[in-house]
Amino acid sequence: MAGVSVSLAANVENLELSGEGTTGTGNGLDNRLAGAAGHQTLAGGDGADTLDGGVGADTMIGGAGDDTYYVDDAGDLVIEDAAGGVDTVVSAFDVTSIAANIENLRLTGTAHSAVGNAGDNRLSGGDGDDTLDGGDGDDLELGGDGDDTLVSRAGVDTLSGGSGDDRYVLSGGSAHVEDFLGHDTIDCSEAEGDSYIDLSGETASSVEGQSCDLGQGGTTAGPLDVQFLQDLSGSFGDDIATVRGLVPSIVTALRGVQTDSLFGASTFIDKPVSPFGAAGEWVYAQALGLTADTAALTATYNGMVIRNGADEPESQIEALMQLALHAGDVGYRADSARFAVLFTDAPFHQAGDGAAGGITTPNNGDGLTPGNGALEDYPTIAQLSVALTAANLIPIFAIANGYESVYQGLVTTLGRGAVVTLTADSSNVVAAITTGLTAATTTRIEDAVGGAGGDTIKGGVEDNHLWGGAGGDTLDGASGDDTLEGGVGDDAIHGGAGDDIAVFGGAWADYDISETAGVLAVADRRAGGDGTDSVDGVEHVAFATGTFTAADIVNSGPAAADDIGASLREAGSGETSAPPATGNVLANDSDVNLATAGLGEVLTVAAARAGASAASGVFQAVGGATGIDGLYGRLTINADGSYSYALDDSRPATQALATGDLVRDIFTYRVADLHGATDTAELSFAVSGTTDAATAAVTAASDKLLVTVGLDSALAASVLLANDKVVPGETLTVTGISNAVGVTVTLVDGRLVINAAGAVAGFDYAVASASGGTAAGHVTLAGITTTDAAERLSTGGSYAAADLQGRGGNDTLTGGNGNDRILGDLGSDRLTGGAGDDLLVGLAGHDTLIGGTGADRMEGGLDADSYVVDDVGDLVAELLGEGSDSVSTSLAAYTLTANVEKLKATGAGAFTGTGNELANIITGGSGDDLLLGLGGKDRLVGGLGNDTLAGGAAADSLTGSGGGDLFRFDALSDLSTRQTTSDTVADFSSAEGDRLDLGRIDADSISAGDQAFAFIGTAAFGHHAGELRYVAGTGSSAVYGDVDGNGVADFMLTLAGVAALASTDFLL
């Protein structure tokens, strides 16, 4: 009931409470007081009481006696008297500070952190990774399972991490450290003063003036539990009697290692299966659990009976695995140092050996031995390792008969244990066990971390990892393959024996490294970096960028070699200047460090100047492209070593060179590595001279141009050169424009962009010859104004060139004698170039473009345009979709350019007209013409004369007009078998001498060679390849040809207005 108070009567030991607010009080006996859900108050009184409040926030008061409190709620309150005995709290929660007057604390469940009080505490961790800090007082900290952190900041503390990889944080306390398992670390990173740490234990360690003692055999931190694992096979029969007689001495030796020692015995022989063992034998049996009773152990050994056989190997590792799996049955205590001493004189069986006895079922690693081990194979060593690790069990192998090396290999593989040697009769068993336990209980700490002071840290026989931390530290790896990190400060790093590595935090490029008498000086150039360390006895050095052999990391510095660039020749009169000489000055420079992959060494050009290396001069820093003027040219050099040297033909020094002169332009550059080490070398270029010809005399005459006011012209600048003179004859070039009045003039890509403001304007221009002669000319501009009305403008003969531009009307624009530019713009314009090589552009509208004399370019633009072509150099340019365009020409031959549809001959002589891929209309003249349609559905009209018409591909219409014409069909692929898509001859006339030419087509496709057709008139095909027949119809006839002899026409032709044909109408 709520609020009830209950006190135990005399002679009653246990009390269980229920109900909120209940109070229970014990008596003078050793009471057990238990609460329930809710809040209870438990008061133990006298005696060694056990108080467990249960669920809820309870108050527990122990009183006198050695009391134990179970804290299973964060709100539990423990109250203990100052003189109330030695008391223990078992907590399922992290404890930030033990309650006053509590001496002992054990963590359970998920609790992993405990801090002691000012008294002498015993702190015990549980499963998992625990952090224990005893606080003030002389404390005992037991880590147990897991990777634990044990802290000593005051008092004289004993620290034992147990299994796992444990960390011992020392700063201000005197510590005795015991640790036999795992990979462990002494951590002095919180220490302010100078620490001395010797992981070998050969000399005394101290942290901030307090001793740090690494256990050198035996254990004081916790009890010692040893289970003997006895070989009872026949071969050990001569030893067992000796062991029996020495049991009391063995127990005395154990208690010499630890007073609180327990001991027991288990046995093994082998599998009861031939050839391993006999019926009744076993792989593991527990004979005596752990006990402090020497007589019981003696009696157990006296009761052991040696069994059959002296065969070997036997079931040692299976027995050891079963012992580990039955650690609870054996009775190993929670905080004890756990050992198994295995006596044997034979090697061991392992997985796979069972096959010799017909046992093929793999061992599953559990605690069962079906059939005394007969029904499953021996375990693997890996299974044994798992079991020993889980049980925190350390094996000691007491070996007779010379098999120590076999078991030493097993110890190495397991990473735990020791091997000792028994004499032939095991008479040295006491000394052997003492030696083994001493070796197995000698503390081995692998790693150490220094603090803020100048620490000295020495390694042991293990592979150590030593960190110096801040301050000027001394690290000595001693034996083993060690990793040494000095940290901040100027450190001394000694590798010692083994394959050692020194570690630095930055990249190799961050350090200046030199070597003197086998000692490396490693200086960190970074602010706040690793300092300047001395390093010796290490085989490798690691940086953030990689690990390297010690011999490869010394800064060697660059070695620059002189470079000779490409030779250059001064350009003579009228010649093009020599191309720049290019290369890379670093290509032949070297640095020993470049050969070591991963170091990251890089050479760069840091500075350069003109002149030889022996000459004086100021170096110019090189970053990006850096230009440096030499005597004869200019060097452009980059930090990556690439360069370009351009000879300057205009420089006085270069101009002064004559043919046969050979000089050098020399530069000096400075190469640097990542550490700032430098070297210098020269870069030179051979320059050969040329005797320069006299500069040509140039005379520039005045010119007149006609332009359109307010619109940009695009006349070629070369129009100004037609009346200029040069002696001797050289190429002239307009090089500049000046003094423009009433006009803006720009020289762009060899063209004059002129925009005149009015009718009168002018400007000057500069002209130069190839040899450097110059002159100036003047240009007078006449400007005409155009409107959207129909303009009729003509250029007179006095202008060097004209740029006429129409606007919106149907303009008539005519050029003069120069190379004119005429633009029609909107409207249907008539553009005539006149003399010269003109540019005519119609733009929009149905334009007529007449090039006139000269090689003209004509662009009709949008809509259907007409062109008159009268020079073989004329070019007609049309884009797709710009209307149906036509060309009239008086030339003897012309081929339609792309996107132009029509062609008409206007001359009196013979004409060859060729179409394109469009559907063309091609009309011949009065001569004997050759008209070729090519692709497209063409219409060819011969005109007067004896013409040849070849339509090409698609369905063409051929009209010969007057004369004896030849209608030519060049390929079977050009013809069709259907009348709707066949070629049509519109006016075939036998009387005028017209002929159908099929001679270019192979009449027989199945025979070799090129055969002629055989005309068979109107007869039906006779299934002979090469037959040609016709069929007369109303108003037309059709010609059919069979080229494969299958009796089916392979092509046809349509002849309009033809009723009958004869063989003479064909060229076959």
Phi, psi and omega in degrees: 000151182297137174080002182282140175249131183233131175243136179292136175285167179301143176070012175251127186265324192245146179217128174242124183257156170216158180099140181293134174080011181285145177240131177237135183234135180274190179235206183279356180274178174279097187267155168242114181248125183233134176264186178228201179296147181095191184261127172231159174245122181244127180236117188283325185077209178285166179095166178273095189262154174243122185240125180223105184289341182076201182292139180107166182274108186247159173250126183236125183238115187280315185080206181288160178095168180273099189260155177235128182247133174255112181260109181235016174218139183298338181268002180296139180242125180251128179236123182228140179288155181297327181246037187266028177090189178261112192246154185230135172251128173253110191244135173266007180233154174300142183242114180280338175195127178294142178301154181302143174072010174263130184264323190240147178219132175235131178270142177226169175060231183265008178284131185223014181215134180212139177234130182281185178247199184284349182275186177272106187255152168244114181249128181237126175278171178245215174289153177094187185265109187252154172239118183239130179225109184291342183071212178289167180091172179265104193250154171245121181242123182241113186286325183073214180289162174090175178269099190259157174242120181245130190242134174230110180243350180200158176079187177250103190251151172246126186238130178222113185283337184077213179283168180092176179266100190260157182234129180249110183265113186241126175196092175108341179256156173268127191233136167253121187247129173236125178203121185249353186227155173085183178248106196246163186223133166270120185245107179252024185297339179272352183286139180266326183273192180275131180248152175234118184233123177240101184291343178286340183078002182288331176232160184287135177263154177213145179232119183051043176081358180255144184289149173228107187254121175266123185304130183252030178127136185087173181217134174244348185287327182206175180291165181244124178241123182232122173252124177278136179243104194260128173283118179252020176287163186302329184292341182264009185297327181281353181259330191296325180297321179296315181298320180302317184287342184256007182304312179301321179292324177297317180296319178299319179296320179298317182288341172289332176282318179205124183301318181274081182239142171241154184212153179201185184214141170229164185226164175204157170228274178190179180293137182282052182221132176292139011264016186277314184204190182242167180304141179091352178272173188210159178267340177197139172208139177269122181265323182207125174289172184298135183207161173262006187269106180297321180298322179294320179293319179298315179298321179297314179294323179295334181274353180287138182239125177292136184259200189285160163079152172234024183285162176210152004286185180220191191264040185303310187285334175291319177298317181294320177297317180295323176300315179296320181290338179252031181302323179294320178294323180293326177102024177300135182276159189300315186256018185273159167276119191256126181227153169232125178257112183260118177265126177199160176233024184218158173288179188245150169280154173215180186309135181101335181291335183299337182301332180295338177251015179080015180263111183244351179286122182296149174291130183268003173076013180264185186272015180256146177232073184303134182064034185054032178097359186282345189258001175213156185293171174293155180283165171278161176296327178297321177296319176300316182298318179299316182294315179297319180296316181296326182270357185055042187253133179251123180271142169240121183261111176265107197244131172247171173074016171081022182260023183301319183296326178299314184281334175294322174298322178294317178301317180298316180295318181288334184074020178201157173106180180211159178236130175234158186256128172264145173289174185303325180253011180062024181291343179264021188300323181295312179295322181296315180296318178299316178298315181296315179294322178298315179296317184286337180257014172278126185291129176240111175253127186273322189237157178212145180235126178277177182244214186280344184272187176273092189269152170244122183232122181245139178275178178243212181279344182282174172280100187267153169239115185244128176247130179280326186076209178282167177087170178274099189257159172241121180245129180232110184290336184058221180275170183092165178270100192255154173243124189236123179235111183289323183078202182290146179106170181269105190252155172249121186242121180240122183284318184078204181285164179091180180262096189257159180222131174261138187242132177234148190280337184262180174285158179306325182293346181279354189237141168266125188232126176227169183224132176224119176053041176083002180250127178273136169254116184244106185250120179280123182274355180279143175293132180071020182273215188276359181079198179247113186249149169256138186226129174214157176074012177254146181267333182224155177229132182250135173239175179298339183261001179146174181245136187221158173293149185299328183290341187267355189259353181294132178294117183268332184084153183280157172234109183270140178242144181297146181241141174243114181281180180295149177282146180232151180241133177299135180286134175278180181301131178077001182262155175280141180299150180296142177295153181300149173272132183234162178171196179217119184289340183277352185299326181250011174272157187221164174201127183305324183293341178295335183283347182264108182297137175096339178299322181088017179297138180221135173260141177223158172274116184270327184200161179204160176207166174280149177105163180288165183294330181282344182279161176274165180156161183262125177288144177252127181298140181251120175243269171279213177292117185245124182264134180227124181278127173262196182282324185245349181195195185233130177261130171246118186232146181246162180298332180280006176094345181290145182215164173217128179243122181249121175288131181257102182292344184272350183290143179304319181296323178289316180298332183284348181285140178247165178303131183099341177286138177225116183233173178232137171259117191245139176229153177241132179237156180245123179259142182227148173262185184296339183263004178089000175291141187228164171206158182238155177206168181257148170237121184229157180227130176279131180238121177259139185273166176220130176289118186282136174290160178297143181292134180296150176270125183245133175237126181253126178265158179287151181229157175237133177236146175250123182228167180265125184298134173081359180238140181292129173274172175213052180279144175295134181298337182294347178295339181280349188265353187300325181253011175274155185232151177217133180232123353289174185295122177219169176286133178254149180220136172284122186250347181190164180234142179206169171055042178286133178233124178073017185199152169252134183226130177229137177264110185234114177050044176079011179238149179266112174265104187245132174229104184273140180275337183205197187285336184232132178198178179187167177199164176256154176224154177254139179233144182224148176264169182297330182272359176106001176291144183225160175200168179234139177235168180237144179240129173258129181255137169248127182250133175245149183252130178249155180231186178280356175284164178293120182259147172230102186236140179223137181271129177286173183280357185273355183263138177294326176193161179227148173235095184257132182226116175283180179230248189267346185271178175274093191269151170242111186237128185233130179277183181246223184269351183268185176275090190270161174237121185230122181242131182274325185065222183284164179090167177267101191257155174243115186243127181234127185281326186077209178284165178092170178267100191256159172246118179245126181230116184280326187061228185280159176097166178274094189261153172246125184240120182240112187291323187077193180289157183096164179272103188254152171251127185235123180237109184286324182083211184291156177073176184281119184244156179242137181237142171246116183251123183225013178218137182297342179272356179294143178232127177256126182236121177228146175260160180298135176083016181257037175091174179266112189252156182225149178239130170248133185216146175259004180289161180283341179207144178202141176242127180298133173282172185301142172071014173250132191262327192238147180219133180223131178272135180244358182276170182267341184268188178298147185220137173247116180244128184237133180271195178230207183278354179277174172281099186266155166243115183240124184241127180278181180252214185269354182266188177276103190258153171243114182245125183238117184280328186061223181287168176088164179272092192265157171237116182248129181235118188285323186081197179289160179099169179269098190258156173244126183238124177232110186286331184079211183289162177076177184274104185258154175247124186242123179234118183280331187064213185288162177092170177273103188259153179245120179260110192254134179237115194268333186213143178300328182290343178281347189253161183239161176260359181245143184294327183293338181239014182274159172293144182236129172263116191279335188218045180297132181220113175294327184293326180276357179091018178293148178223151174258117186260105177250012187291343180274356182257132177288116185286339184235101185281350184257357179246154179290153178087184183246107183261155176270157177286155173246116182282126182244016177067229182262004180296156178286156177301137182256021180062042174236128179299138176096009180279140181232126181223169175223160177231121179278136178232186179282111177083354179197165174231158179238134177256131182238145177228139179244112184259350182243003174074019180267006179078008180241137183294135176262350173197165175213159174231146177251128179245109181285138175073017182248129181257329184215151180226151176234167181298335181288350178278359187237149161253107191262000000 
